[in-house]
Amino acid sequence: MANILELLPELEGEEMVFVQGLIKEMTDAHAAQFAAVYRSRRRDPGTVLLLACLGFIGVSGIQRFVLDQIGMGLLYFFTGGICLIGTIVDVVTYKRLAFDYNRSRAIEISGTLRAMA
C-alpha cells in the first residue's frame, strides 16, 4: 500500500484523504504513476486564490478558465465578475473550487490507470 505523504506531500486535508482512498488498493508502481500524472494536472488552491483576486483589479474570470469552467469564465470576464459578487464568492470558496477540480482529475486518472491494468 502506497503512502500518500511520500508520493504527494503537497496535499492537505480533504484532498489528501480522498486521494489516499483512491490509491489504497493500487500497487506501489501504479500509485507512483498516478502521483506523477496527478501532480501535473492538479490545481493548487493558492493559485486559484491568486487568480480570483485578479478580479478586483479588473481581470475577472481567469480562475474559472484555469478550472476548465469556460462558460463561467466568459460570464465573469464580460460582467466584471458579475459585478464583483461572483469574484468575492470565489475568493471565499477557492479551496472548494480547487478541490472539486482536483477530485474530478483524480477520478479520471485512476480510472485510466485501472483500465490499463
C-alpha positions in Angstrom: 0.0 0.0 0.0 1.4 3.3 -1.1 1.8 6.2 1.4 0.2 9.4 0.1 2.6 11.6 2.2 5.6 10.2 0.4 4.0 10.4 -3.1 2.2 13.8 -2.8 3.4 15.7 0.2 1.8 18.9 -1.1 -1.8 17.6 -0.5 -3.7 18.8 2.5 -6.9 17.8 4.4 -9.9 16.6 2.4 -7.9 16.2 -0.8 -5.3 14.0 0.9 -8.0 11.8 2.4 -9.7 11.5 -1.0 -6.6 10.6 -2.9 -5.5 8.1 -0.3 -8.8 6.4 -0.7 -8.3 6.2 -4.5 -4.8 4.7 -4.3 -5.2 2.4 -1.3 -5.6 -0.7 -3.4 -3.1 0.3 -6.1 0.3 -1.3 -6.4 3.2 0.9 -5.5 4.1 1.2 -9.2 0.6 2.3 -10.2 0.4 4.7 -7.2 3.7 6.3 -8.3 2.4 6.6 -11.8 -0.9 8.1 -10.5 1.1 10.6 -8.4 3.2 11.8 -11.3 0.2 12.3 -13.6 -2.0 13.8 -10.8 0.8 16.3 -9.8 0.9 17.6 -13.4 -2.8 18.0 -13.7 -3.9 19.3 -10.3 -4.6 22.9 -9.5 -3.1 24.4 -6.4 -5.7 26.2 -4.2 -3.2 29.1 -3.7 -3.0 29.7 -7.4 -6.8 29.7 -7.7 -7.0 32.3 -4.9 -4.4 34.5 -6.6 -6.2 34.3 -9.9 -9.5 35.1 -8.2 -8.0 38.1 -6.6 -7.1 39.5 -10.0 -10.8 40.1 -10.4 -10.5 43.0 -8.0 -8.2 44.8 -10.4 -10.3 44.3 -13.5 -9.3 40.8 -14.8 -12.2 38.7 -13.7 -12.8 35.0 -14.5 -9.2 33.7 -15.0 -9.7 31.3 -12.2 -12.7 29.8 -13.9 -10.7 29.3 -17.1 -7.9 27.6 -15.2 -10.5 25.2 -13.6 -11.9 24.3 -17.1 -15.2 26.2 -16.5 -15.1 28.1 -19.7 -18.7 29.3 -19.7 -18.4 30.8 -16.2 -15.0 32.3 -17.1 -16.6 34.1 -20.1 -19.6 35.2 -17.9 -17.2 36.6 -15.2 -15.0 38.2 -17.9 -17.8 40.1 -19.6 -19.7 41.1 -16.5 -16.8 42.1 -14.3 -17.1 39.0 -12.1 -20.9 39.5 -12.0 -20.3 43.0 -10.6 -17.6 41.6 -8.2 -20.1 39.4 -6.3 -19.0 36.2 -8.0 -15.4 37.2 -7.6 -15.9 37.6 -3.8 -17.7 34.3 -3.6 -14.7 32.7 -5.5 -12.2 34.2 -3.1 -14.1 32.8 -0.2 -14.7 29.4 -1.7 -11.3 29.0 -3.6 -10.4 25.8 -1.7 -13.7 24.1 -2.6 -13.3 25.2 -6.3 -9.8 23.7 -6.4 -10.8 20.5 -4.6 -13.8 19.9 -6.9 -11.5 20.3 -10.0 -8.7 18.1 -8.4 -11.2 15.4 -7.4 -12.5 15.1 -10.9 -9.0 14.9 -12.3 -8.1 12.2 -9.7 -11.1 10.1 -10.6 -10.3 10.4 -14.3 -6.6 9.4 -13.8 -7.4 6.5 -11.5 -10.0 5.2 -14.0 -7.5 5.4 -16.8 -4.9 3.5 -14.8 -7.4 0.8 -13.8 -8.4 0.4 -17.5 -4.7 0.0 -18.5 -4.0 -2.6 -15.8 
